[in-house]
Amino acid sequence: MEKLLPGKVVQLTVVREAPFGFFLSSGKQDVLLHESQIVSELEPGKTIDVFLYRDREGRLAATETIPDVRIGSFGWCKVTDIKSGLGVFIDIGIGRDVLLHENDLPKVQRVWPDIGGKLYCTLKLDKYDNLLAKLANEKDMEPLFKRASKDVFNRDVEGIVYRTLRSGTFVITEEGYRGFIHESQRGQEPRIGSNVRGRVIGVKDDGTVNVSLLPRSYEAIAIDADKIYRYLLERGGTMPYTDKSRPEDIEKRFGMSKAAFKRAIGRLMKEKKIVQENGWTKITARENNEQS
């Protein structure tokens, strides 16, 4: 048998029991199977399949829990910890987290995954035979993708970010569609491993989709109107902003364009929630009565 290395599944023979587990052997190397990693009845002479990894002391160890994520095998993993200057740790299901080194993460740390984020990974060894995680690339993701039909246009979708660039973000949707979010169709750039919700704004001939994270126009108006109305409530029902205010003042106060502001103000006026008088916007008397 070849030299035993972490990250792979091998068949080993139980050779002797120890106070804290069993020692397994390939005939040339012995490996400890700690009692916490035992899931079957064992006795000397029995041959079992185990996954190899390194314990906290850096020693080669075995577990009867066989993870989906192995060297040469991919799977989804949750992020358990983040270490600036080092990388993130992922859970592969054996009770011992594996490092995804910062060299395999985006250079910009603000798009690193959050704790709880999901990453599609495999495992690899460094030059010292230490086990590390490795993010899937576009080719690795291909077996997961499914072609989208034209009738998914304008449907809401949810998915996981697996790659992010300055120009846009790549996601795999719950249905398996490969989606691209152009930078103009997102607000803040999402982190890899994060779950995003959007809508399909285009279906290409190859079955991939373009996705927008921005609200539909009617949804955006409702969001902007709510933001303005809440601001009015915080100020006691009046504010020195109207549809005549300067665009730069509106952008600074509300973070929206003057056109968006005017649409939202128009909705609030149509709903008779506000009036504009002498350069001021005010909550109507009827609204004030309902709020009191």
Short mmCIF file of the C-alpha atoms (twelve columns), coordinates in Angstrom:
data_MODEL
# 
_entry.id   MODEL 
# 
loop_
_atom_site.group_PDB 
_atom_site.id 
_atom_site.type_symbol 
_atom_site.label_atom_id 
_atom_site.label_alt_id 
_atom_site.label_comp_id 
_atom_site.label_asym_id 
_atom_site.label_seq_id 
_atom_site.Cartn_x 
_atom_site.Cartn_y 
_atom_site.Cartn_z 
_atom_site.pdbx_PDB_model_num 
ATOM 1   C CA . MET A 1   0.000   0.000  0.000   1 
ATOM 2   C CA . GLU A 2   1.150   3.564  -0.738  1 
ATOM 3   C CA . LYS A 3   2.083   5.981  2.010   1 
ATOM 4   C CA . LEU A 4   -0.968  6.958  4.029   1 
ATOM 5   C CA . LEU A 5   -1.967  10.580 3.507   1 
ATOM 6   C CA . PRO A 6   -4.859  12.701 4.817   1 
ATOM 7   C CA . GLY A 7   -7.860  13.486 2.660   1 
ATOM 8   C CA . LYS A 8   -8.523  10.018 1.283   1 
ATOM 9   C CA . VAL A 9   -10.582 6.945  2.124   1 
ATOM 10  C CA . VAL A 10  -8.526  3.770  2.676   1 
ATOM 11  C CA . GLN A 11  -9.063  0.233  3.959   1 
ATOM 12  C CA . LEU A 12  -7.131  -0.525 7.128   1 
ATOM 13  C CA . THR A 13  -7.069  -3.442 9.544   1 
ATOM 14  C CA . VAL A 14  -7.751  -3.183 13.262  1 
ATOM 15  C CA . VAL A 15  -4.578  -4.411 14.993  1 
ATOM 16  C CA . ARG A 16  -5.041  -3.605 18.671  1 
ATOM 17  C CA . GLU A 17  -7.214  -1.804 21.153  1 
ATOM 18  C CA . ALA A 18  -5.983  1.176  23.152  1 
ATOM 19  C CA . PRO A 19  -7.465  2.977  26.203  1 
ATOM 20  C CA . PHE A 20  -8.697  5.767  23.886  1 
ATOM 21  C CA . GLY A 21  -9.638  3.838  20.729  1 
ATOM 22  C CA . PHE A 22  -8.083  1.386  18.286  1 
ATOM 23  C CA . PHE A 23  -4.901  1.341  16.238  1 
ATOM 24  C CA . LEU A 24  -5.343  0.517  12.556  1 
ATOM 25  C CA . SER A 25  -2.611  -0.614 10.194  1 
ATOM 26  C CA . SER A 26  -1.851  -0.688 6.479   1 
ATOM 27  C CA . GLY A 27  0.910   -3.191 7.124   1 
ATOM 28  C CA . LYS A 28  3.494   -0.424 7.053   1 
ATOM 29  C CA . GLN A 29  1.887   2.405  9.052   1 
ATOM 30  C CA . ASP A 30  -0.283  2.489  12.150  1 
ATOM 31  C CA . VAL A 31  -3.016  5.096  12.600  1 
ATOM 32  C CA . LEU A 32  -5.163  5.863  15.629  1 
ATOM 33  C CA . LEU A 33  -8.933  5.646  15.360  1 
ATOM 34  C CA . HIS A 34  -10.040 7.640  18.391  1 
ATOM 35  C CA . GLU A 35  -13.059 6.368  20.305  1 
ATOM 36  C CA . SER A 36  -14.985 9.522  19.338  1 
ATOM 37  C CA . GLN A 37  -14.582 8.554  15.669  1 
ATOM 38  C CA . ILE A 38  -15.839 4.974  15.961  1 
ATOM 39  C CA . VAL A 39  -19.275 4.134  14.527  1 
ATOM 40  C CA . SER A 40  -19.154 0.322  14.258  1 
ATOM 41  C CA . GLU A 41  -18.289 -2.704 16.399  1 
ATOM 42  C CA . LEU A 42  -14.544 -3.290 16.169  1 
ATOM 43  C CA . GLU A 43  -12.192 -6.089 17.053  1 
ATOM 44  C CA . PRO A 44  -8.613  -6.981 16.053  1 
ATOM 45  C CA . GLY A 45  -8.420  -8.419 12.552  1 
ATOM 46  C CA . LYS A 46  -11.440 -6.551 11.158  1 
ATOM 47  C CA . THR A 47  -10.873 -4.503 7.981   1 
ATOM 48  C CA . ILE A 48  -12.742 -1.196 7.737   1 
ATOM 49  C CA . ASP A 49  -12.985 1.863  5.486   1 
ATOM 50  C CA . VAL A 50  -11.780 5.062  7.129   1 
ATOM 51  C CA . PHE A 51  -11.109 8.663  6.175   1 
ATOM 52  C CA . LEU A 52  -7.682  10.028 7.084   1 
ATOM 53  C CA . TYR A 53  -7.021  13.483 8.499   1 
ATOM 54  C CA . ARG A 54  -4.642  15.215 10.903  1 
ATOM 55  C CA . ASP A 55  -5.622  15.748 14.531  1 
ATOM 56  C CA . ARG A 56  -4.973  18.907 16.531  1 
ATOM 57  C CA . GLU A 57  -1.405  17.786 17.230  1 
ATOM 58  C CA . GLY A 58  -0.757  17.275 13.520  1 
ATOM 59  C CA . ARG A 59  -0.731  13.470 13.761  1 
ATOM 60  C CA . LEU A 60  -2.329  11.308 11.108  1 
ATOM 61  C CA . ALA A 61  -5.648  9.974  12.413  1 
ATOM 62  C CA . ALA A 62  -8.666  8.067  11.117  1 
ATOM 63  C CA . THR A 63  -12.445 8.343  11.316  1 
ATOM 64  C CA . GLU A 64  -15.214 5.987  10.279  1 
ATOM 65  C CA . THR A 65  -17.281 9.015  9.259   1 
ATOM 66  C CA . ILE A 66  -16.707 9.328  5.512   1 
ATOM 67  C CA . PRO A 67  -17.269 12.913 4.313   1 
ATOM 68  C CA . ASP A 68  -18.513 13.812 0.839   1 
ATOM 69  C CA . VAL A 69  -15.644 16.285 0.566   1 
ATOM 70  C CA . ARG A 70  -12.376 14.457 -0.052  1 
ATOM 71  C CA . ILE A 71  -9.368  14.768 -2.316  1 
ATOM 72  C CA . GLY A 72  -10.888 14.413 -5.768  1 
ATOM 73  C CA . SER A 73  -14.468 14.754 -4.474  1 
ATOM 74  C CA . PHE A 74  -16.543 17.925 -4.060  1 
ATOM 75  C CA . GLY A 75  -19.322 18.901 -1.692  1 
ATOM 76  C CA . TRP A 76  -21.022 21.847 0.021   1 
ATOM 77  C CA . CYS A 77  -19.474 22.936 3.328   1 
ATOM 78  C CA . LYS A 78  -20.372 25.547 5.929   1 
ATOM 79  C CA . VAL A 79  -17.914 28.187 7.054   1 
ATOM 80  C CA . THR A 80  -17.265 27.879 10.801  1 
ATOM 81  C CA . ASP A 81  -14.608 30.513 11.479  1 
ATOM 82  C CA . ILE A 82  -12.759 33.407 9.847   1 
ATOM 83  C CA . LYS A 83  -9.133  34.299 10.529  1 
ATOM 84  C CA . SER A 84  -7.909  37.513 8.954   1 
ATOM 85  C CA . GLY A 85  -4.488  36.972 7.403   1 
ATOM 86  C CA . LEU A 86  -5.013  33.202 7.300   1 
ATOM 87  C CA . GLY A 87  -8.333  32.299 5.689   1 
ATOM 88  C CA . VAL A 88  -11.582 30.599 6.720   1 
ATOM 89  C CA . PHE A 89  -12.335 27.214 8.259   1 
ATOM 90  C CA . ILE A 90  -14.981 24.885 6.855   1 
ATOM 91  C CA . ASP A 91  -16.861 21.957 8.329   1 
ATOM 92  C CA . ILE A 92  -16.552 18.786 6.227   1 
ATOM 93  C CA . GLY A 93  -18.509 16.691 8.720   1 
ATOM 94  C CA . ILE A 94  -15.815 14.870 10.709  1 
ATOM 95  C CA . GLY A 95  -15.625 17.143 13.755  1 
ATOM 96  C CA . ARG A 96  -12.319 18.607 12.603  1 
ATOM 97  C CA . ASP A 97  -12.525 21.786 10.532  1 
ATOM 98  C CA . VAL A 98  -10.303 22.341 7.512   1 
ATOM 99  C CA . LEU A 99  -8.593  25.586 6.493   1 
ATOM 100 C CA . LEU A 100 -9.395  27.281 3.205   1 
ATOM 101 C CA . HIS A 101 -6.275  29.428 2.876   1 
ATOM 102 C CA . GLU A 102 -6.553  33.104 2.007   1 
ATOM 103 C CA . ASN A 103 -4.596  32.421 -1.198  1 
ATOM 104 C CA . ASP A 104 -7.651  30.477 -2.429  1 
ATOM 105 C CA . LEU A 105 -10.075 33.235 -1.423  1 
ATOM 106 C CA . PRO A 106 -10.833 36.559 -3.159  1 
ATOM 107 C CA . LYS A 107 -8.103  39.136 -2.661  1 
ATOM 108 C CA . VAL A 108 -10.649 41.599 -1.291  1 
ATOM 109 C CA . GLN A 109 -11.582 40.417 2.205   1 
ATOM 110 C CA . ARG A 110 -14.940 42.210 2.242   1 
ATOM 111 C CA . VAL A 111 -16.287 39.528 -0.126  1 
ATOM 112 C CA . TRP A 112 -14.929 36.609 1.915   1 
ATOM 113 C CA . PRO A 113 -17.707 34.343 3.200   1 
ATOM 114 C CA . ASP A 114 -19.423 34.988 6.512   1 
ATOM 115 C CA . ILE A 115 -19.687 32.313 9.197   1 
ATOM 116 C CA . GLY A 116 -22.499 30.031 8.066   1 
ATOM 117 C CA . GLY A 117 -21.837 30.668 4.377   1 
ATOM 118 C CA . LYS A 118 -21.846 27.643 2.057   1 
ATOM 119 C CA . LEU A 119 -18.904 26.851 -0.220  1 
ATOM 120 C CA . TYR A 120 -18.502 24.114 -2.827  1 
ATOM 121 C CA . CYS A 121 -15.096 22.632 -2.048  1 
ATOM 122 C CA . THR A 122 -12.705 19.756 -2.419  1 
ATOM 123 C CA . LEU A 123 -9.551  18.969 -0.437  1 
ATOM 124 C CA . LYS A 124 -5.865  19.140 -1.303  1 
ATOM 125 C CA . LEU A 125 -2.480  18.704 0.378   1 
ATOM 126 C CA . ASP A 126 0.166   21.357 0.789   1 
ATOM 127 C CA . LYS A 127 3.860   20.610 0.389   1 
ATOM 128 C CA . TYR A 128 3.973   19.371 3.987   1 
ATOM 129 C CA . ASP A 129 1.033   16.991 3.424   1 
ATOM 130 C CA . ASN A 130 -1.286  19.136 5.526   1 
ATOM 131 C CA . LEU A 131 -4.950  18.995 4.559   1 
ATOM 132 C CA . LEU A 132 -6.420  22.154 3.059   1 
ATOM 133 C CA . ALA A 133 -9.708  23.030 1.413   1 
ATOM 134 C CA . LYS A 134 -9.905  24.230 -2.168  1 
ATOM 135 C CA . LEU A 135 -12.753 26.202 -3.751  1 
ATOM 136 C CA . ALA A 136 -14.398 24.749 -6.829  1 
ATOM 137 C CA . ASN A 137 -13.719 26.581 -10.085 1 
ATOM 138 C CA . GLU A 138 -16.108 27.064 -12.989 1 
ATOM 139 C CA . LYS A 139 -15.238 23.701 -14.551 1 
ATOM 140 C CA . ASP A 140 -15.738 21.916 -11.217 1 
ATOM 141 C CA . MET A 141 -19.227 23.455 -10.938 1 
ATOM 142 C CA . GLU A 142 -20.379 22.324 -14.391 1 
ATOM 143 C CA . PRO A 143 -21.853 18.963 -13.278 1 
ATOM 144 C CA . LEU A 144 -24.234 20.868 -10.979 1 
ATOM 145 C CA . PHE A 145 -25.660 23.186 -13.633 1 
ATOM 146 C CA . LYS A 146 -29.001 22.684 -15.371 1 
ATOM 147 C CA . ARG A 147 -30.291 24.514 -18.430 1 
ATOM 148 C CA . ALA A 148 -32.963 27.108 -17.817 1 
ATOM 149 C CA . SER A 149 -35.944 27.316 -20.169 1 
ATOM 150 C CA . LYS A 150 -37.200 30.612 -21.568 1 
ATOM 151 C CA . ASP A 151 -40.283 30.540 -19.341 1 
ATOM 152 C CA . VAL A 152 -38.230 31.257 -16.198 1 
ATOM 153 C CA . PHE A 153 -37.903 34.883 -17.342 1 
ATOM 154 C CA . ASN A 154 -38.977 37.318 -14.627 1 
ATOM 155 C CA . ARG A 155 -39.309 34.556 -12.023 1 
ATOM 156 C CA . ASP A 156 -37.945 35.041 -8.526  1 
ATOM 157 C CA . VAL A 157 -34.918 32.854 -7.789  1 
ATOM 158 C CA . GLU A 158 -32.711 32.122 -4.817  1 
ATOM 159 C CA . GLY A 159 -29.149 30.888 -4.947  1 
ATOM 160 C CA . ILE A 160 -25.631 30.736 -3.542  1 
ATOM 161 C CA . VAL A 161 -22.782 32.974 -4.668  1 
ATOM 162 C CA . TYR A 162 -19.846 30.821 -5.777  1 
ATOM 163 C CA . ARG A 163 -17.692 33.429 -7.508  1 
ATOM 164 C CA . THR A 164 -17.520 37.190 -7.397  1 
ATOM 165 C CA . LEU A 165 -15.751 39.704 -9.632  1 
ATOM 166 C CA . ARG A 166 -15.722 43.469 -9.854  1 
ATOM 167 C CA . SER A 167 -17.803 43.213 -13.040 1 
ATOM 168 C CA . GLY A 168 -20.371 40.848 -11.561 1 
ATOM 169 C CA . THR A 169 -21.339 37.900 -9.395  1 
ATOM 170 C CA . PHE A 170 -21.892 34.237 -10.285 1 
ATOM 171 C CA . VAL A 171 -24.564 32.199 -8.519  1 
ATOM 172 C CA . ILE A 172 -26.041 28.744 -8.688  1 
ATOM 173 C CA . THR A 173 -29.773 28.857 -8.080  1 
ATOM 174 C CA . GLU A 174 -31.801 26.329 -6.106  1 
ATOM 175 C CA . GLU A 175 -32.934 24.905 -9.442  1 
ATOM 176 C CA . GLY A 176 -29.320 24.499 -10.585 1 
ATOM 177 C CA . TYR A 177 -29.257 27.410 -13.042 1 
ATOM 178 C CA . ARG A 178 -25.949 29.166 -13.604 1 
ATOM 179 C CA . GLY A 179 -26.690 32.824 -12.991 1 
ATOM 180 C CA . PHE A 180 -24.747 36.026 -13.543 1 
ATOM 181 C CA . ILE A 181 -25.476 39.280 -11.720 1 
ATOM 182 C CA . HIS A 182 -23.939 42.273 -13.493 1 
ATOM 183 C CA . GLU A 183 -22.504 44.924 -11.200 1 
ATOM 184 C CA . SER A 184 -25.293 47.299 -12.301 1 
ATOM 185 C CA . GLN A 185 -27.894 44.777 -11.046 1 
ATOM 186 C CA . ARG A 186 -26.683 44.559 -7.464  1 
ATOM 187 C CA . GLY A 187 -26.353 47.055 -4.666  1 
ATOM 188 C CA . GLN A 188 -23.554 45.965 -2.397  1 
ATOM 189 C CA . GLU A 189 -21.317 43.246 -3.826  1 
ATOM 190 C CA . PRO A 190 -22.398 39.957 -2.186  1 
ATOM 191 C CA . ARG A 191 -19.951 37.685 -0.378  1 
ATOM 192 C CA . ILE A 192 -19.076 34.272 -1.762  1 
ATOM 193 C CA . GLY A 193 -21.057 31.589 0.019   1 
ATOM 194 C CA . SER A 194 -23.927 33.965 0.725   1 
ATOM 195 C CA . ASN A 195 -27.535 33.273 -0.159  1 
ATOM 196 C CA . VAL A 196 -29.102 35.860 -2.463  1 
ATOM 197 C CA . ARG A 197 -32.612 36.404 -3.780  1 
ATOM 198 C CA . GLY A 198 -33.367 38.062 -7.086  1 
ATOM 199 C CA . ARG A 199 -35.265 37.711 -10.348 1 
ATOM 200 C CA . VAL A 200 -34.380 36.414 -13.784 1 
ATOM 201 C CA . ILE A 201 -34.006 39.300 -16.246 1 
ATOM 202 C CA . GLY A 202 -32.634 37.265 -19.125 1 
ATOM 203 C CA . VAL A 203 -32.323 33.672 -20.333 1 
ATOM 204 C CA . LYS A 204 -29.476 32.943 -22.757 1 
ATOM 205 C CA . ASP A 205 -29.453 30.356 -25.526 1 
ATOM 206 C CA . ASP A 206 -27.004 28.213 -23.533 1 
ATOM 207 C CA . GLY A 207 -29.478 27.929 -20.657 1 
ATOM 208 C CA . THR A 208 -27.696 30.308 -18.283 1 
ATOM 209 C CA . VAL A 209 -29.564 33.242 -16.769 1 
ATOM 210 C CA . ASN A 210 -28.971 36.866 -15.949 1 
ATOM 211 C CA . VAL A 211 -30.226 37.816 -12.509 1 
ATOM 212 C CA . SER A 212 -31.008 41.133 -10.866 1 
ATOM 213 C CA . LEU A 213 -30.912 41.708 -7.115  1 
ATOM 214 C CA . LEU A 214 -32.610 45.077 -7.521  1 
ATOM 215 C CA . PRO A 215 -36.327 45.334 -6.724  1 
ATOM 216 C CA . ARG A 216 -38.867 45.675 -9.519  1 
ATOM 217 C CA . SER A 217 -39.891 49.267 -10.216 1 
ATOM 218 C CA . TYR A 218 -43.141 49.040 -8.252  1 
ATOM 219 C CA . GLU A 219 -41.307 47.342 -5.373  1 
ATOM 220 C CA . ALA A 220 -38.615 50.038 -5.426  1 
ATOM 221 C CA . ILE A 221 -41.222 52.801 -5.229  1 
ATOM 222 C CA . ALA A 222 -42.838 51.141 -2.224  1 
ATOM 223 C CA . ILE A 223 -39.453 50.757 -0.487  1 
ATOM 224 C CA . ASP A 224 -38.483 54.389 -1.177  1 
ATOM 225 C CA . ALA A 225 -41.892 55.676 -0.064  1 
ATOM 226 C CA . ASP A 226 -41.620 53.749 3.192   1 
ATOM 227 C CA . LYS A 227 -38.139 55.173 3.777   1 
ATOM 228 C CA . ILE A 228 -39.362 58.745 3.280   1 
ATOM 229 C CA . TYR A 229 -42.439 58.225 5.423   1 
ATOM 230 C CA . ARG A 230 -40.390 56.782 8.278   1 
ATOM 231 C CA . TYR A 231 -38.069 59.789 8.087   1 
ATOM 232 C CA . LEU A 232 -41.090 62.063 8.348   1 
ATOM 233 C CA . LEU A 233 -42.314 60.228 11.426  1 
ATOM 234 C CA . GLU A 234 -38.893 60.546 13.057  1 
ATOM 235 C CA . ARG A 235 -38.997 64.330 12.471  1 
ATOM 236 C CA . GLY A 236 -42.444 64.791 13.949  1 
ATOM 237 C CA . GLY A 237 -44.263 64.797 10.592  1 
ATOM 238 C CA . THR A 238 -42.416 67.490 8.605   1 
ATOM 239 C CA . MET A 239 -39.256 67.754 6.513   1 
ATOM 240 C CA . PRO A 240 -37.635 70.475 4.384   1 
ATOM 241 C CA . TYR A 241 -37.508 68.272 1.271   1 
ATOM 242 C CA . THR A 242 -39.933 68.333 -1.661  1 
ATOM 243 C CA . ASP A 243 -39.935 67.362 -5.325  1 
ATOM 244 C CA . LYS A 244 -38.271 70.739 -5.910  1 
ATOM 245 C CA . SER A 245 -35.256 69.966 -3.701  1 
ATOM 246 C CA . ARG A 246 -31.786 69.710 -5.231  1 
ATOM 247 C CA . PRO A 247 -30.748 66.214 -6.431  1 
ATOM 248 C CA . GLU A 248 -27.553 66.311 -4.378  1 
ATOM 249 C CA . ASP A 249 -29.507 67.081 -1.173  1 
ATOM 250 C CA . ILE A 250 -31.887 64.194 -1.821  1 
ATOM 251 C CA . GLU A 251 -29.040 61.799 -2.569  1 
ATOM 252 C CA . LYS A 252 -27.192 62.839 0.598   1 
ATOM 253 C CA . ARG A 253 -30.226 62.464 2.876   1 
ATOM 254 C CA . PHE A 254 -32.074 59.486 1.366   1 
ATOM 255 C CA . GLY A 255 -29.505 57.703 -0.810  1 
ATOM 256 C CA . MET A 256 -31.771 57.824 -3.859  1 
ATOM 257 C CA . SER A 257 -31.975 59.761 -7.110  1 
ATOM 258 C CA . LYS A 258 -34.284 62.728 -7.492  1 
ATOM 259 C CA . ALA A 259 -36.356 60.737 -9.993  1 
ATOM 260 C CA . ALA A 260 -36.830 57.917 -7.471  1 
ATOM 261 C CA . PHE A 261 -37.627 60.484 -4.759  1 
ATOM 262 C CA . LYS A 262 -40.296 62.120 -6.920  1 
ATOM 263 C CA . ARG A 263 -41.917 58.764 -7.714  1 
ATOM 264 C CA . ALA A 264 -42.045 57.881 -4.016  1 
ATOM 265 C CA . ILE A 265 -43.374 61.314 -3.047  1 
ATOM 266 C CA . GLY A 266 -45.986 60.974 -5.797  1 
ATOM 267 C CA . ARG A 267 -47.187 57.674 -4.352  1 
ATOM 268 C CA . LEU A 268 -47.435 59.101 -0.818  1 
ATOM 269 C CA . MET A 269 -49.408 62.096 -2.126  1 
ATOM 270 C CA . LYS A 270 -51.724 59.840 -4.144  1 
ATOM 271 C CA . GLU A 271 -52.361 57.828 -0.992  1 
ATOM 272 C CA . LYS A 272 -53.103 61.154 0.765   1 
ATOM 273 C CA . LYS A 273 -50.447 60.500 3.362   1 
ATOM 274 C CA . ILE A 274 -48.509 63.729 2.738   1 
ATOM 275 C CA . VAL A 275 -48.878 67.244 1.348   1 
ATOM 276 C CA . GLN A 276 -46.300 69.791 0.166   1 
ATOM 277 C CA . GLU A 277 -46.553 73.413 1.307   1 
ATOM 278 C CA . ASN A 278 -44.121 76.321 1.104   1 
ATOM 279 C CA . GLY A 279 -41.049 74.144 0.462   1 
ATOM 280 C CA . TRP A 280 -41.946 71.613 3.159   1 
ATOM 281 C CA . THR A 281 -43.421 68.110 3.066   1 
ATOM 282 C CA . LYS A 282 -45.863 67.270 5.841   1 
ATOM 283 C CA . ILE A 283 -47.858 64.274 6.966   1 
ATOM 284 C CA . THR A 284 -51.551 65.004 6.435   1 
ATOM 285 C CA . ALA A 285 -53.872 65.746 9.348   1 
ATOM 286 C CA . ARG A 286 -55.700 62.478 8.675   1 
ATOM 287 C CA . GLU A 287 -52.477 60.530 8.898   1 
ATOM 288 C CA . ASN A 288 -51.479 62.344 12.074  1 
ATOM 289 C CA . ASN A 289 -54.814 61.408 13.642  1 
ATOM 290 C CA . GLU A 290 -54.321 57.748 12.693  1 
ATOM 291 C CA . GLN A 291 -50.782 57.750 14.113  1 
ATOM 292 C CA . SER A 292 -51.855 59.313 17.427  1 
# 
